[in-house]
Amino acid sequence: VEDNRAAYAEKFKLAEEILDKDSLTPDGAFYLWLKVRDAEAFTKKLYDEEQVIVLPGKYLGAEDKGQNPAEQYLRIALVHDIESTSKALKSIKKVLDNE
């Protein structure tokens, strides 16, 4: 358990350094939320250009009064080894920078 906590702490720190952008990290989670302009379009572009898969937040949020609070967010799971995670985060940053 301690090893897993340390590994995830390292991945979240890496995400903060690479993305250089505010993200939301739930307590005890293996994923983070990253705000973007259009999560669905960004998800498609990220896969098309970098073959990295993330999930648009709107697929996980419930609508309230016609609004989905997760619509502008990506859910990024940090479940792979540190090298793969670093590579994926750099790909996300590359696509973010080209928006």
BELSUL-V458274 format. One record per backbone hydrogen bond with DSSP energy under -1.0 kcal/mol. CO is the residue of the C=O (numbers start at 1). NH is the residue of the N-H. Records with the same first field share a line. If there is no record, write none. Layout:
CO = NH + NH
//
This chain:
1 = 5
2 = 6
3 = 7
4 = 8
5 = 9
6 = 10
7 = 11
8 = 12
9 = 13
10 = 14
11 = 15
12 = 16
13 = 17
14 = 18
15 = 19
16 = 20
24 = 33
26 = 29
30 = 78
32 = 76
33 = 24
34 = 74
38 = 42
39 = 43
40 = 44
41 = 45
42 = 46
43 = 47
44 = 48
45 = 49
46 = 50
47 = 51
55 = 75
56 = 59
57 = 60
64 = 67
67 = 64
68 = 71
70 = 73
72 = 36
73 = 57
74 = 34
75 = 55
76 = 32
81 = 85
82 = 86
83 = 87
84 = 88
85 = 89
86 = 90
87 = 91
88 = 92
89 = 93
90 = 94
91 = 95
92 = 96
93 = 97
94 = 98
96 = 99
//
